[in-house]
């Protein structure tokens, strides 16, 4: 079974200014602002929610299908995603727009000046899921993550029409959509993802109380940072799965996307919700240690060590077996991709004479 991840693909340009923005501002001239900052650092990071989730799934050996829009500058980023095990063949390439871009300047007091260029993401509503399903053939989950709102609504409706379960992750776009759109994105989702702030915003946007939302979804998963993740299902008391502590310094960018990747991988393997949440927390712990949303790597041994260290072997043995099987499958697939063509085509095999 394959997982299709619909949503944003973006590049982040992050710069550091050693001074203070406020020292550059003159109150009497705020109606005519023209400022220039000489920066010390520039980091270019690959991101976008869908690409982040797909990257994590690829690291777990699942060959996810990335569904989103990118620009003519996508080449190097696409190569990196392919090397991570992501199927990028269904990404729409814009002929005249650049990939979405986030540009952020941060001063020494952590004040920020930022801008977001949607670029090719504005063309995402033109992506049709049906030919993607026809090409891949065995999509079992469609993740609808932050994107152009029209694309989110279209892919939600198409997945339902195709009978494919939806994992709803409206998160960053909740502030932009209206009540009817929020209700449409949530209703019927097998899994609903949010953090605590987004959970509150979702209730405000839909106009539904907690119980009303739960009656319309299968399972609601709310990430709680260092406290782990809350699991809620209609008619049942909520449960909390503890977080997995990272092994080094913490940089929170992309941890929520990494949790989603781990959870969806385990759910796709047929694991129960709590077990899937444990893997999600373990993957998130590695993302917390990396720089940027895709600055981490995964291995069965490292994941097993963290899973057993936090939850005990009795609760994680099944996940360990799944991880090792997925890694073996990934290696076999990589070996086939790297095999010289003459080893599988006898007509072109060199003569031994």
N, C-alpha and C positions, 0 to 999 in steps of 0.2 A: 504494500500500500504506500502511495506517495502522498506528500503533503504539499499543497499549493499555498504559497504565501503572497497575498495581495497587499500592496501598500507602497510606501515611499522608498525611493532610492536617492541618496543625497551624498554630497561631499561637504565636510566641515572644514572651514579655514579659521583656526583659532590663534589669536595674537595676544601677546602680553606687553602692556605698557608699564614701564617701571615707575612712572609718576602717578599723579592723581588727576582725574578728570576735573574735579571740582576746583583745583588750583588754576585750571585753564579757562574757567568760565568767569565772565565779568557780568554781574547782575544787570548793569545798565545796558548791556549789548545783546541780551538774549533774544531780541527780536531780529537780530542780524548775526547769525552764527556761521562762522567759517573756521573750522578747526582742522589741524593736521597733527598727527601723533607719530613720532619716530619710535618704532617698536623694537624690542629686543629678541622676541621669539615668534616663530610662525610654525604651527603644526597643521598639517593637512591630514585629516582623518576620513576614512570611509565610513558612511553611516546610512541613515534612512531606516525606519523601523522594520520594514519588510526585509531589507537586505541584512539587517542585524539578526533578525530571527532566522532567516535562511542560513546565514553563516554558522550560527550555533547548531542548527539541524545538520548541516553538512559535516561539522566536526564530530557529530554523533553517528555518522555513516548513513544518513537517511536520504541523500540525493534529493533535497526539496526543489520544487519548481517555483522560481521567483517570477511573480507577476506584477509588473510595474512599468513605468516609463522613464527612460533615460535619454540623454542627449548624445551629440556627436563626440563628446569627451569621455564617453563611458569605457573606452577600449581597455586601458590598463586596469581599471577597477573590475571590469568583467573578467579579465584573465585571472585576477586574484580570487574572485568568487568561484570561478570554475575550478581552480586549483584546490579550493576549500570544499569541493564536492557539490556545489550549487548548480542546478540546471538553469541556465540563463537564456535558453532558446526562445522563451515566450516573453522576453522583455521587449517592449515597444521602443524602437529607436527613433527619436525625433530628428528630422532632417534639418531643422532650422533653430532648434532651441538647445540650450545646455542642460545638463543634469542639475536637478535642484541643488541649491547651495546655501549653506548657513555660514555667515561671516560674523565673527564675534571678537571684539576687542575688550580685554579685561585689564583694569588698572590694579595697583598694588593693594587697594582696599576692597578688591573684588567687585567694584562697580563695573557694569558692562554696557557697551553700546553694540547692538547686534542688528542684523538684517537677515531676512530669509527670502531667497529668490526661488519661486516655485518652478520656473522653467518648464522642462519637459513634463513634470508632474501634472500640468494642466491638461495634457493629452491622455492621461490615464483612463478617463471615462470612455475612450474609444476602444479599450481592450475588451474583447469578447472571450468569456471563459470556455465557450463550447468548443471551438477548435483546439484549445489547449487540452481539454479533457479528451478529445478525439486523438490527439497526438500522443498523450501520455498513457491514457487507457485505464489507469488504476488509481485515480485520485480518491482518497478516502476522507480528507479533511480540507476545507478551504478556510484559511485564516484571513479575516478582513481587518487589517490594521490601518492606522492613520494614512490618509491619502487625500486626493481631491474628493470632496464629499460625494459628488456625483458618481465617481468610480466606486466608492464604498457601497453606496446604495445599489448600484447596478450589479456588483459582484455578489452582494448578499442575496439579491433577488434571483440571480442566475443559479447560484449554488442551491438555493431552495428548489428551484424548478428542476434542477438536475438530480435532486434527491441526495445531495452531498452535505454532510454535517458542517455547520459553520462554527468557527471559533471567533467570537466578536471581541475586538480590541479597539474601541473608538477613541480611547484615551486622549491624545493631544488635540483631536478635532472636536471634542465635546464643547469647547467654548465657541465654536464656529457654526455648529448645526442647530436647527430649531427643534421644537418639541416633537413634531411628527417624524422628522428624520431620526432623532435619537430613539424613538420608540420602534421605528422600522429596523434599525440596525441591531437592536437588542432582542426583539421578539423571536423566539424559536431557536436561539443560539444554544448549541450543546454546551459550550463553555463561554463564559463571559469573564474577561480580564480587566482589572483596574488596580490602581493604588488607592490609598485612603482618601486622598483629595479628590481623585477622579470618581470614586464611589459617591461622594457627597455631591459632586457636580452632576453625576448621572441622575441622581434622584431629583435634583433641581430641574435638569433639562427635560426629563421625561414627565415630571409631575407625578411620578409614582412613588409610593412608599417602598421601603425595603422588601416587604412581603409581596407587594404587587410585582416588583421586578423578578423576585425569585420564582413566582408562579409562572413566569414567561420564559425562563431559561432552565437549562439542565443543572449546571453547577456554576456558581459565581466564585471566582478566585480573586482575592484582594491581597496584594503584596503589602507587607508591613515593615519593610526595611529590615533592620536587625532583629525584629521580632518574628520574622518568618512570613507565613502566608495563611490567611483565613479562608477556610473552605465552607461554603454555605449552599444548602440545598433545601428547597421548599419542604416544610413539614419535619425537618430534622434539626437538632441542635448544631450550632456551628462547631467546627473543629479547627485547631491551629497546628500547623506543622512548623516546628522550629527552624530557624535559618541555619545554614552551614557557615561557620566563621571563615573568612578568607585567611590565607596564610601570610599575607603581607600588607603593604599599604593599600588604602582604599581610595578608589576613584570611581564614583557611582555611575558614570555615564554608561548606559546600555545594560545595566544589571537586570532591569525589568524585562528587556528583550531576551536576554540570556535565560531568565527563568522560563519565559514562554517557550523557548526552544526546547529546554529540558523536559518541561511538562508535556508538550505536544509529542515529543519523541516517545516518551514512555506510554502516553495514552495511545499512540499509534501502534505500539507493540502489544496493546491489550492489558496493560497494567492498570490497577485500580487508581482512583483519584489521589489518595494519600501517597501511594508509592510514586506516582507521577510528580506530585508536588515535591517530594524529597529529591528526585533527580533535578527538578527545576531549581531548587535551592542550591544544590551542589554545583550546577553549571553557573549559576549567578555568582557564586563565591569566586570562581576563576575570573569572571568578567570584572569583578570588583578590583582585582589585582592588576589588570591590564590598563594600558593607556588607550582610551577610546573604547567605543562599543565593540570593536572587533580586534582588540589587542590581546587576545588570549588563545591558547591552544588546549585541546582536550585529549586525554588518553584514558583507556579503561582502568589502568592501574591507579592513576592519580585520582580519578573519580571514585573508584572503589574505596580507596583509603579515606577519602573525606566522608563518603556515605556511611561506611562502617564506624568511623570515628564519631560521627554525630548521632546516628540512629541505631547502631548495632547490626551485626551480620544477619541476625534472624529476619530483620525487616528489609534487608537490602540484597540478599543472595540472588533473588530472581532478577533484580536490576543488573547485578554484576554479570550474570550469564547473558542477559540481553546485550549489554555493552560489549562483551567480548565477541559475541556472534556478529553484531553490527560492524565491529572493527574488522573482523575477518572478511566479511562481505565487502567492505570498503576496499580492503587491500586487494582482493580478487578483482574487483572492478577496475582498480587503478592499474593492476598488472595487465589486464586485457587492453586497456587504453594505450599503455606504453609498449605493448608487444609489437615488434616489427611486422609489417603487413605480410611478408613472405612466410611467416610462421603459421598463418591461418589461410593462406592462399597458395595451394600447391602448384598452381600454374606459373607462379613467379618465383618459386623456390630455386635457389642456385643449384646447378648440377654438382654431384659429388665426384664426377669422373675427372 
